[in-house]
Amino acid sequence: MHIIGDYILELVFPENVMQHLKIFFDNVQSVDTFDSELYQQIFAMKGRFHFSVQYNHKQAHNARESIKKSQWIQEGVVC
């Protein structure tokens, strides 16, 4: 999910892609261990992806506030 102003953009990956991404990122300890070829292969996988764009001021505000309260902000993952 990404929030831009009052727009909420969401990309949902198929389960097989999510599993591969989890395994991939669980094994990346530093930039040096990032395997860009394997990463590209994961995104070349076939599956049903879902992408949506929604314009909703209230939901965008609530989602943004929820993210601010989450651990992601503290770890610098979401700015």
Beta strands, then each sheet from edge to edge (+ up, - down):
strand 1: 2-4
strand 2: 7-12
strand 3: 50-55
sheet 1: 1+ 2- 3+
end
